[in-house]
Amino acid sequence: LEFGAGFQVAEMVGSQNNDPFYIDENGHVMTKTNNHGGILGGISSGMPITMNVAVKPTASIAKPQETVDFRAKTNEVLQIHGRHDPCIVPRAVPCVEAAVNVALLSHMMDYPHFAG
């Protein structure tokens, strides 16, 4: 999980990573960039919260895979037959969204005076 520019900030110098603040035409405090991904010091800055999430590929593939039979204590080959799910992305997206929403709601409940 990475917020904003995430791991790319390791390749930046401080002046590139900084998010300069300014007052927009509506009088709101904004940043000219969003390298911080909307999170500064664990607190929302009011900018859009952006993040990248990595999910490991599904292990249930049609290709034979090496495994172990724990009871027999032998090396085996596992072969999945029938339907398997080579792309979990359609199910992963709502799971990640739900986890983020639960985390944000939890913080809002812990600090109701900041919820607006």
Secondary structure, DSSP 4 states (H G I P E B T S, - for coil): -EETTGGGGGGS-HHHH---EEE-TTS-EEES--TTTTEETTEE-SSPP-EE---PPPS--SS-EEEEETTTTEEEEE---S---S--HHHHHHHHHHHHHHHHHHHHHH-GGG--
